[in-house]
Amino acid sequence: MAVTRILVVGPSWVGDMVMAQSLFKTLKRQNPDAIIDVVAPGWSLPIVARMPEIRRGIALDVGHGEFGWKTRRALGESLKEERYDRAIVLPRSLKSALVPWFANIPVRTGFRGEMRYRLITDMRPFDKTLLDQTVKRFVVLGLEAGDFPDNCEQPELRVDPQKRAEAMQRLSLLAQKPVVAMMPGAEYGPAKCWPIEYFTRLAVELDEAGYEVWVLGSDKDRPAGERIAVQSAAKNICGQTSLEDVIDLLSMAGQVVSNDSGLMHVAAAVGCHVHAIYGSSSPGFTPPLTSRRDIHYLGLSCSPCFKRECPLEHLNCLRQIEVPQIFASIERNASVSASIVD
């Protein structure tokens, strides 16, 4: 029996790429010998490399929002020799379906969208009611037409202990006390971000309670991390880590406090207990895919609005999630974890 060769066109956001592993796990469960390659933005390849289901990640070097016809055509034609049996296109845009088309892959599965009928041969209906979570929208494309995912497998990213030790030494991270990681950023916009002054007050309380606090994020988050670190004993490493570093370092954090962000999903996939704070977005749509989680969401009448900035200019959906609530949740989980160890 010939080995099935599958090319997946992956998503463009960190969290979505992590959640896509649920699809890859499904494909491998159906056919353990399947070869799976993933076309993805170059920045996301470190995530793909930590997924044991994937043979290789293939960089698609086009800017966000760029059509990139020539680049997509060149990549697709270069992949013809791979002779893939099937392609799965996760994004719903027309441009995302071009690479498998140029690669002459015979079966190309994707959702209906953006008039791409010639590009997608296995067109699936897109029902927002049934597919009420991002992860379900990914996994269903790996199933037979008409089937529905009853239970999506949780992402699990591999950790490299040697690289983790090197990163800790470079950043002077000790982990001599229980580590709580904070991720105060969210690429989508400020309506997803718990106030920095709340993160700061929480960092102070955690230090006094005997925790070590690390603040992680991109270079954009460095000022926010500095505000937290200046007023507390937190270690600000925003902008000093690669995505690969973050995967390894988060595996040292027993608990994580995070906005609904890509790094929240990374933390869930390396085994952290996630305290996920939701404002403008919905925990029903993009929950951290782990049983080790506490969801902090008020469900106000104005939320979820899915806006980048609060349209009412009060941000009550986040401001009314108080610091004592998060601190108590962390302490409660620490007590449960300690009792299990004992």
C-alpha positions as CSV (number, residue, x, y, z in Angstrom):
1,M,0.0,0.0,0.0
2,A,1.4,3.4,-1.0
3,V,2.2,5.9,1.7
4,T,-0.3,8.8,1.7
5,R,1.5,12.2,1.2
6,I,-0.4,15.2,2.5
7,L,0.4,18.9,2.2
8,V,-1.3,21.2,4.6
9,V,-1.5,24.9,4.0
10,G,-1.3,26.3,7.6
11,P,-2.7,29.4,9.2
12,S,-0.9,32.7,9.8
13,W,-1.3,33.2,13.5
14,V,0.7,31.6,16.4
15,G,-2.3,30.3,18.3
16,D,-4.0,29.0,15.2
17,M,-0.8,27.1,14.2
18,V,-0.7,25.5,17.6
19,M,-4.3,24.5,17.4
20,A,-3.7,23.0,13.9
21,Q,-1.7,20.3,15.6
22,S,-5.1,18.7,16.5
23,L,-5.7,18.2,12.8
24,F,-2.2,16.7,12.3
25,K,-2.8,14.3,15.2
26,T,-6.1,13.3,13.7
27,L,-4.5,12.6,10.3
28,K,-1.8,10.5,12.0
29,R,-4.3,8.5,14.0
30,Q,-6.2,7.7,10.8
31,N,-3.0,6.7,9.0
32,P,0.1,6.4,11.1
33,D,2.3,6.1,8.0
34,A,1.1,9.3,6.4
35,I,3.7,11.9,5.5
36,I,2.6,15.4,6.4
37,D,4.3,18.6,5.3
38,V,3.1,22.0,6.2
39,V,3.3,25.3,4.2
40,A,3.5,28.1,6.7
41,P,4.9,31.6,7.2
42,G,8.6,31.4,8.0
43,W,8.2,32.7,11.5
44,S,6.0,29.8,12.5
45,L,8.4,27.0,11.4
46,P,9.8,26.7,14.9
47,I,6.3,25.7,16.1
48,V,5.9,23.2,13.3
49,A,9.4,21.7,14.1
50,R,8.2,20.8,17.6
51,M,5.3,18.7,16.2
52,P,6.3,15.1,15.8
53,E,3.5,14.5,13.3
54,I,5.1,16.8,10.7
55,R,7.9,15.7,8.4
56,R,8.9,19.2,7.5
57,G,7.7,22.8,7.5
58,I,7.9,24.7,4.2
59,A,8.3,28.5,4.4
60,L,6.0,30.7,2.3
61,D,7.7,34.0,2.3
62,V,5.0,36.5,1.6
63,G,4.0,39.4,3.8
64,H,0.8,39.5,5.8
65,G,-2.0,40.4,3.4
66,E,0.2,40.2,0.4
67,F,-1.2,38.2,-2.6
68,G,2.3,37.0,-3.7
69,W,1.2,35.3,-6.9
70,K,4.8,34.8,-8.2
71,T,6.0,33.5,-4.9
72,R,3.1,31.1,-4.5
73,R,3.5,29.9,-8.1
74,A,7.2,29.2,-7.7
75,L,6.7,27.3,-4.4
76,G,3.9,25.3,-5.9
77,E,5.8,24.3,-8.9
78,S,8.8,23.4,-6.8
79,L,6.6,21.0,-4.9
80,K,5.4,19.0,-7.9
81,E,8.1,16.4,-7.6
82,E,6.8,15.6,-4.1
83,R,3.8,14.0,-5.7
84,Y,1.4,14.7,-2.8
85,D,-1.8,12.7,-2.8
86,R,-3.8,15.3,-1.0
87,A,-3.8,18.9,0.2
88,I,-5.7,20.5,3.1
89,V,-6.1,24.2,2.9
90,L,-6.9,25.6,6.4
91,P,-7.4,29.4,5.5
92,R,-10.5,30.3,3.6
93,S,-8.9,32.8,1.2
94,L,-8.4,32.3,-2.5
95,K,-4.6,33.0,-2.3
96,S,-4.1,30.2,0.3
97,A,-5.3,27.6,-2.2
98,L,-2.8,28.6,-4.9
99,V,0.2,26.6,-3.8
100,P,-1.6,23.1,-3.9
101,W,-3.1,24.1,-7.3
102,F,0.3,25.0,-8.8
103,A,1.7,21.8,-7.3
104,N,-0.9,19.7,-9.2
105,I,-2.1,17.9,-6.1
106,P,-5.1,15.9,-7.2
107,V,-7.3,16.2,-4.1
108,R,-7.5,19.6,-2.5
109,T,-9.7,19.9,0.5
110,G,-11.0,23.3,1.9
111,F,-14.0,25.3,2.9
112,R,-16.2,27.2,0.5
113,G,-15.0,30.7,0.3
114,E,-13.7,33.5,-2.0
115,M,-14.8,31.9,-5.3
116,R,-12.1,29.3,-5.3
117,Y,-14.1,26.5,-7.0
118,R,-11.4,25.6,-9.5
119,L,-8.7,25.6,-6.8
120,I,-10.5,23.4,-4.3
121,T,-11.6,20.0,-5.5
122,D,-13.1,18.7,-2.2
123,M,-15.2,21.7,-1.2
124,R,-16.7,21.6,2.3
125,P,-19.6,23.7,3.6
126,F,-18.7,26.2,6.3
127,D,-21.3,26.1,9.1
128,K,-20.4,28.5,11.9
129,T,-23.0,27.0,14.2
130,L,-21.6,23.4,14.0
131,L,-18.0,24.5,13.7
132,D,-18.2,26.9,16.7
133,Q,-14.4,26.6,17.6
134,T,-11.3,27.2,15.5
135,V,-9.9,23.8,16.3
136,K,-13.1,22.1,15.0
137,R,-12.8,24.0,11.8
138,F,-9.3,22.6,11.4
139,V,-10.0,19.0,12.4
140,V,-13.1,18.6,10.3
141,L,-11.1,19.1,7.1
142,G,-9.1,15.9,8.0
143,L,-12.3,13.8,8.3
144,E,-14.5,12.3,5.6
145,A,-17.0,14.7,4.1
146,G,-20.1,14.8,6.4
147,D,-18.2,13.6,9.5
148,F,-17.9,15.8,12.5
149,P,-15.2,15.9,15.2
150,D,-16.6,14.6,18.5
151,N,-13.3,15.1,20.4
152,C,-10.4,17.1,19.2
153,E,-7.0,15.9,20.4
154,Q,-5.0,18.4,22.4
155,P,-1.8,19.9,21.0
156,E,1.5,18.8,22.6
157,L,4.7,20.6,21.5
158,R,8.0,18.9,22.1
159,V,10.5,20.6,24.5
160,D,14.2,20.5,24.1
161,P,15.8,20.4,27.6
162,Q,19.3,21.3,26.3
163,K,18.1,24.4,24.4
164,R,16.0,25.3,27.5
165,A,19.1,25.1,29.7
166,E,21.1,27.3,27.3
167,A,18.3,29.9,27.1
168,M,18.0,30.0,30.9
169,Q,21.7,30.5,31.3
170,R,21.7,33.3,28.6
171,L,18.8,35.1,30.2
172,S,20.0,34.5,33.8
173,L,16.8,32.7,34.8
174,L,17.1,30.6,37.9
175,A,13.7,28.9,38.6
176,Q,14.7,28.4,42.2
177,K,11.1,29.1,43.2
178,P,7.8,28.1,41.5
179,V,7.6,30.0,38.2
180,V,4.6,31.9,37.0
181,A,4.9,33.2,33.5
182,M,3.0,36.3,32.4
183,M,2.1,37.2,28.8
184,P,0.7,40.7,28.8
185,G,0.5,41.1,25.0
186,A,-2.0,40.2,22.3
187,E,-1.1,40.7,18.7
188,Y,-4.8,41.3,17.8
189,G,-5.2,44.5,19.8
190,P,-5.6,46.2,23.2
191,A,-9.2,45.0,23.7
192,K,-7.7,41.6,24.5
193,C,-5.2,42.9,27.0
194,W,-5.7,42.8,30.8
195,P,-4.5,46.2,32.1
196,I,-0.7,46.4,32.7
197,E,-1.2,47.8,36.2
198,Y,-3.1,44.7,37.1
199,F,-0.3,42.5,35.8
200,T,2.1,44.6,37.9
201,R,0.1,44.3,41.1
202,L,-0.3,40.6,40.5
203,A,3.5,40.3,40.0
204,V,4.1,42.1,43.4
205,E,1.7,39.7,45.2
206,L,3.3,36.7,43.6
207,D,6.7,37.7,44.6
208,E,5.6,38.2,48.2
209,A,4.0,34.8,48.1
210,G,7.2,33.1,47.1
211,Y,6.9,32.8,43.3
212,E,9.3,33.7,40.6
213,V,7.7,35.7,37.8
214,W,8.9,35.8,34.2
215,V,7.3,38.2,31.6
216,L,7.4,36.8,28.0
217,G,6.4,38.4,24.7
218,S,7.7,39.9,21.5
219,D,9.7,43.1,21.2
220,K,6.4,45.0,21.0
221,D,5.7,43.8,24.6
222,R,9.0,44.9,26.0
223,P,7.7,48.3,27.3
224,A,4.8,46.5,29.0
225,G,7.2,44.0,30.5
226,E,9.5,46.8,31.7
227,R,6.6,48.5,33.5
228,I,5.9,45.2,35.3
229,A,9.5,44.6,36.2
230,V,10.3,48.1,37.4
231,Q,7.6,47.9,40.1
232,S,8.1,44.2,41.0
233,A,10.7,41.5,41.1
234,A,9.6,40.1,37.8
235,K,12.1,39.2,35.1
236,N,11.3,40.9,31.8
237,I,12.5,38.8,28.9
238,C,10.1,40.3,26.3
239,G,11.9,40.7,22.9
240,Q,14.9,38.6,24.1
241,T,13.6,35.2,23.0
242,S,12.9,33.4,19.8
243,L,9.7,31.4,19.4
244,E,11.7,28.3,20.0
245,D,13.1,29.7,23.3
246,V,9.5,30.5,24.4
247,I,8.4,27.0,23.9
248,D,11.2,25.6,26.0
249,L,11.1,28.3,28.7
250,L,7.3,28.0,29.2
251,S,7.8,24.3,30.0
252,M,9.5,25.5,33.2
253,A,6.5,27.5,34.3
254,G,4.0,25.6,36.4
255,Q,1.4,28.3,35.8
256,V,0.8,31.0,33.3
257,V,-1.3,34.2,33.3
258,S,-2.1,35.2,29.8
259,N,-4.4,37.2,27.6
260,D,-6.1,35.3,24.8
261,S,-3.0,35.2,22.6
262,G,-0.8,32.9,20.6
263,L,1.5,32.4,23.5
264,M,-1.4,31.3,25.6
265,H,-1.9,28.4,23.2
266,V,1.9,27.6,23.3
267,A,1.7,27.5,27.1
268,A,-1.2,25.1,27.0
269,A,0.6,22.8,24.5
270,V,3.7,22.5,26.7
271,G,1.8,21.5,29.8
272,C,1.4,24.7,31.8
273,H,-1.6,25.4,33.9
274,V,-3.1,28.3,32.1
275,H,-5.0,31.2,33.7
276,A,-6.6,32.6,30.5
277,I,-8.1,36.1,30.6
278,Y,-10.7,36.9,28.0
279,G,-12.0,40.4,27.1
280,S,-13.2,41.1,23.6
281,S,-12.8,37.5,22.5
282,S,-14.6,34.4,23.5
283,P,-13.3,31.4,25.5
284,G,-15.9,29.3,23.7
285,F,-14.3,30.0,20.3
286,T,-10.6,29.8,21.1
287,P,-10.1,28.2,24.5
288,P,-6.7,26.9,25.6
289,L,-6.7,23.3,24.5
290,T,-5.8,21.7,27.8
291,S,-7.6,20.4,30.9
292,R,-5.1,22.4,33.0
293,R,-6.8,25.7,32.8
294,D,-8.9,28.4,34.6
295,I,-10.9,30.7,32.3
296,H,-11.5,34.2,33.5
297,Y,-14.3,35.7,31.5
298,L,-17.2,37.9,32.6
299,G,-19.5,37.5,29.7
300,L,-20.8,41.1,29.9
301,S,-23.7,42.1,27.7
302,C,-21.2,43.9,25.4
303,S,-18.9,40.9,25.0
304,P,-17.5,39.2,23.1
305,C,-17.4,42.1,20.6
306,F,-14.3,40.8,18.8
307,K,-13.0,44.4,18.3
308,R,-9.4,45.4,18.4
309,E,-10.2,48.3,20.7
310,C,-13.1,48.7,23.1
311,P,-15.9,50.4,21.2
312,L,-17.4,51.7,24.5
313,E,-14.1,53.0,25.7
314,H,-14.4,51.5,29.2
315,L,-12.8,48.0,28.8
316,N,-15.0,46.7,31.6
317,C,-14.8,43.2,30.3
318,L,-11.2,43.2,31.5
319,R,-11.0,45.9,34.1
320,Q,-13.7,44.1,36.2
321,I,-11.5,41.0,36.4
322,E,-9.7,41.8,39.6
323,V,-6.2,41.0,40.7
324,P,-7.3,39.1,43.8
325,Q,-9.4,36.8,41.6
326,I,-6.4,35.7,39.6
327,F,-4.1,35.5,42.6
328,A,-6.6,33.3,44.4
329,S,-6.9,31.1,41.4
330,I,-3.1,30.6,41.2
331,E,-2.8,29.8,44.9
332,R,-5.7,27.4,44.7
333,N,-4.1,25.5,41.8
334,A,-0.7,25.5,43.6
335,S,-2.3,23.9,46.6
336,V,-4.0,21.3,44.5
337,S,-0.7,20.5,42.7
338,A,1.1,20.2,46.0
339,S,-1.5,17.8,47.4
340,I,-1.2,15.6,44.3
341,V,2.6,15.5,44.7
342,D,2.3,14.6,48.4
